[in-house]
Amino acid sequence: MLLKGVQLLRGGLASPPKCYNFRLVCRSLSVQYGDVKTLTPAVREYVDKCVNLCQPDRVHICDGTAAESKLLQGLMLKQGTILPLPKYTNCWLARTNPADVARVESKTFISTERKEETVPVTPNATPGTLGNWISDADLKAAIAERFPGSMKGRTMYVIPFSMGPVGSPLSKIGIEITDSPYVVESMKIMTRAGTPVLDVLQQGDGQFVKCLHSVGTPASGVQAQASWPCDPERTIILHKPAENEIVSYGSGYGGNSLLGKKCFALRIGSTIAKREGWLAEHMLILGITDPKGVKKYITAAFPSACGKTNLAMLNPSLANYKVECVGDDIAWMKFDSQGLLRAINPENGFFGVAPGTSKETNPIAMSTVFKNTIFTNVASTSDGGVYWEGMESSLAPNVQITDWLGNPWTKESGKPAAHPNSRFCTPAAQCPIIDSAWEDPAGVPISAMLFGGRRPAGVPLIYEARDWTHGVFIGAAMRSEATAAAEHKGKVIMHDPFAMRPFFGYNFGDYVAHWLSMEKRGKVPKIFHVNWFRKSDQGKFMWPGYGENSRVLEWVLRRVNGESCYVDSAIGHIPAEGELNLAGMKEQVDVKQLFSLPKDFWTQEVEDIRNYFESQVGADLPASIYAELDKLKARIAEL
């Protein structure tokens, strides 16, 4: 019998009385799958607290097997959560509640003892955009208002998972508790999940990140959509870095419910990285091999839906260059004993934005996603497949389309068939260009880092930082058009430092200081800024992008190798005339315009960056970054 009137611990979860026995809880609840004996005492204690708080009917300890997946797929089919896609192999379509389609940044909080540990506190009290703080007392109250009994009538799933290759010294382990089989199956794609992780916990130090998730029950008790339970009115995502704890309520959407992803890998991951002296970043990792057979690895930080997956799976237009993918979204980087910066992809799958992905823009992704994949909020076709904007050329004739809301769709409707933030969740291992070292427990050596975003005006195709401090400034000053990956609307230019604005786990000023400190820890890579999205006065993209981006990577490699193929500019090193390889391009490029630096634009850019730094970060921003801004202003004045 479940206990009522639970009380809250300092960490935010419910504490059972001392006489409360975990085995009795499990016996009365019917552990319908898995073996309690595989759990360490610390994991048992955590599960016990979650059981007592959420009051599920059953417990399922996930083993990560194919047999388990078959069982859960059958359950979701019965519930109407997923639909089969017989055109492909083991692929499924999920349609969410229309109110649960993106990350909820405004409802995502970090809890620390002092507010300034989470966010800069500026003298003029400007509303912050670099994260949301919540007090410990308010965190407890938020949990108490939502979680007691939130899993009644449901199964509680216990997901042991590893971020990074199981057993790697660069990897970290988590335990996610959830009442969503969709989350279980997605986590099994996105992480290394199952019994082998419990074996590592048993043999190692037993440390893990605690991740509690519930789709929730609306205050009225009535679910608007039985196939996709959620509580969008009360959705909240909570992080407590001091205790390595994540609590998520009310949303089944990936970024809010797959807690290994942004919540663990970036928000909690960045706080662990700061304590341990490494970097947890919103970055793809790719390997590029030149015609001589020399291979280098590059990371790149772009905001969500700005082309990370396309670059990570680049099909080079330049002959005899080969790109291989290590990861498309997150990089954990640490210096080895020789001072070389090495990176792992802590994820096991791709959670990519579907619209815009096509045979023309990303043939590698299209060769990856049509087996063993969960699609969410894309359209479906009458021949048992999927459709989204960008797939027009591959659509069979006379096929009828059902949009992401389940309604018949035609192009004449004027509405998108797939939600702009619809996704594919697919195993990384089946990518045809997955790098042979993508699961190397030591990580891959990083030679260069790229920062970038959607900048339709003023910002050139590529420029190189003069040194590490200048590079950190470039990352801190990043700006980009907003995308559909979060709840923002309209194509406003937003500050998105390091492409991490929604994902900082601690004070941004301290984060920048941590980046600056890397130069003292080992050999730091070169830093560049790229912009594939500059437009002409007629509103057309000036650079064709996609496979042609290999030409930009070639110039990056030449700079990494020390070639003097650049000239200095007011903002950094840019390719010297004739040094960006444009031979054989189908489209003509106005190189002069593409690399022009309009004085009015950059004068305003400097002021916008200064206003942002002063209003959002203030004195917490290291003085050397303000100094870089002063240098930039002086150089722009001389244009």
Beta strands, then each sheet from edge to edge (+ up, - down):
strand 1: 7-8
strand 2: 14-15
strand 3: 31-33
strand 4: 58-61
strand 5: 82-84
strand 6: 92-94
strand 7: 108-110
strand 8: 155-163
strand 9: 172-178
strand 10: 192-193
strand 11: 209-214
strand 12: 236-240
strand 13: 245-249
strand 14: 279-281
strand 15: 284-289
strand 16: 295-301
strand 17: 322-327
strand 18: 331-335
strand 19: 341-344
strand 20: 349-353
strand 21: 374-376
strand 22: 379-381
strand 23: 386-387
strand 24: 401-402
strand 25: 408-409
strand 26: 423-427
strand 27: 444-452
strand 28: 462-464
strand 29: 479-481
strand 30: 493-495
strand 31: 526-530
strand 32: 566-568
strand 33: 573-575
sheet 1: 1+ 2-
sheet 2: 3+ 4+ 8+ 9- 11- 13- 12+ 7+
sheet 3: 3+ 4+ 8+ 10-
sheet 4: 5+ 6- 21- 26+ 20-
sheet 5: 14+ 18- 19+ 27- 16- 15+ 17-
sheet 6: 14+ 18- 19+ 27- 31- 28+
sheet 7: 23+ 22- 24+ 25-
sheet 8: 29+ 30-
sheet 9: 32+ 33-
end
